[in-house]
Structure formats: C-alpha cells, structure tokens
C-alpha cells in the first residue's frame, strides 16, 4: 500500500508566513502605503497564498497593515494618535516594571543592565560610520528596555511588551532621524542614569528618568512623522 503523505500543519505554515512578514516589516522597512506582495511571499516560502493571507490578516487586526479596495493590503500609514497611544502603553509597562522590581529588591548591582550600557557606549563610538555597529546599537537598545520589563518577573507582561515593541518598530519605520553623535550619546547617558538610580534603590528617580527618556524618543519620532520622508536607510 502506498504511503500517505503526512498532512501539512496549516498553523505552522501561517507561523512561517507571519514571521517572514514581520521580518519584512522590521528589517526592510517598506514605506507606509506600500502594497504587501502576497503572491511573492507565497512563492518565496514555497506555499499557497492561503496561509500568507491568514498571516496578513493577523497583522491587519493589529493595525500594522491597512486594506484598500484597489491596492489590497498595504503597510499602515502611522498616525499621531497611534504613536501617542503606543508610547503611553510603553511608559506604563516599563515604569510599572521598575516599581515592582524596586518593591522586591530595593538596591544592588544589575550586571545585565550595566553591561548593556557599557556595550552601547562602545557601539556609539562607531555607529555613525559603521552600519553594522548602528544596527547592533539599535538591538542593544531593544534588549535594554526588554530587560527593564523582565525585572518585574511577569512573563505575560514581557510577552505583551514584545507585541507592543513590534507595533512601535513598524509604526516608526520610514521616519528618518539624523544620526549624530549627540543623539547616540544622549541615549547612552539616559540609559546610564536609569541604571544608576535602580542600583541606588531610588524608585522615583529611576521611573522619572525612564519616563523622560521614552517621552523624548516619542517627541523626536513625532517630529520625524510630520517631516517629509527620506530614504537614508537608517532609523
């Protein structure tokens, strides 16, 4: 008797398609309003368009994609209201994580965060002229803030933050920031100040510095949103 091929798990196909779409959004930075090449994704992934459409639908429900009757699914165009909401949620999650951590551990060394700041300072020295160093600097920044949330020791909060971070990352894509030593050094100094307050057990100061840092980034992003878009490739 001939063997019957094992059924293909539709969920695994959709997960692959979803990850490919997320990578496209976060690494290739398609312009807001750009159509999603569903047929091309299906061909490159070696699957039908059905799981790709399902994955697109998930991102549409999250507001990362839009739908136009003529163009089909496109990259969502960011709005001021969505940015304000996303950053407000980010402040709430990270600030709460600090408060919860300090309630359980008033003071003491935080080697992971301290090492992150030291690494960021070194990367900042080369990020202007070295694209790889700049990408590493951005990844360091993401890990730093995720580590802040992890201090709360609430896995579901970390998962919620990961989803939020993706939304912010995609929403900010295409908004160019002039890359300067001052911009990079300011970010490093602000991270260093947050860690210093945490190590000293000063909850209020740590939260104040964190919130000031996040809101500065928010306001900076809004300035870029209201300016004409450029294509320098760095964000």
C-alpha positions, 0 to 999 in steps of 0.5 A, a space after each residue: 500500500 502506498 504511503 500517505 503523505 503526512 498532512 501539512 500543519 496549516 498553523 505552522 505554515 501561517 507561523 512561517 508566513 507571519 514571521 517572514 512578514 514581520 521580518 519584512 516589516 522590521 528589517 526592510 522597512 517598506 514605506 507606509 502605503 506600500 502594497 504587501 506582495 502576497 503572491 511573492 511571499 507565497 512563492 518565496 516560502 514555497 506555499 499557497 497564498 492561503 496561509 500568507 493571507 491568514 498571516 496578513 490578516 493577523 497583522 491587519 487586526 493589529 493595525 500594522 497593515 491597512 486594506 484598500 479596495 484597489 491596492 489590497 493590503 498595504 503597510 499602515 500609514 502611522 498616525 499621531 494618535 497611534 504613536 501617542 497611544 503606543 508610547 503611553 502603553 510603553 511608559 506604563 509597562 516599563 515604569 510599572 516594571 521598575 516599581 515592582 522590581 524596586 518593591 522586591 529588591 530595593 538596591 544592588 548591582 544589575 550586571 545585565 543592565 550595566 553591561 548593556 550600557 557599557 556595550 552601547 557606549 562602545 557601539 556609539 563610538 562607531 555607529 555613525 560610520 559603521 552600519 553594522 555597529 548602528 544596527 547592533 546599537 539599535 538591538 542593544 537598545 531593544 534588549 535594554 528596555 526588554 530587560 527593564 520589563 523582565 525585572 518585574 518577573 511577569 512573563 505575560 507582561 514581557 510577552 505583551 511588551 514584545 507585541 507592543 515593541 513590534 507595533 512601535 518598530 513598524 509604526 516608526 519605520 520610514 521616519 528618518 532621524 539624523 544620526 549624530 553623535 549627540 543623539 547616540 550619546 544622549 541615549 547612552 547617558 539616559 540609559 546610564 542614569 536609569 541604571 544608576 538610580 535602580 542600583 541606588 534603590 531610588 524608585 522615583 528617580 529611576 521611573 522619572 528618568 525612564 519616563 523622560 527618556 521614552 517621552 523624548 524618543 516619542 517627541 523626536 519620532 513625532 517630529 520625524 512623522 510630520 517631516 517629509 520622508 527620506 530614504 537614508 536607510 537608517 532609523 
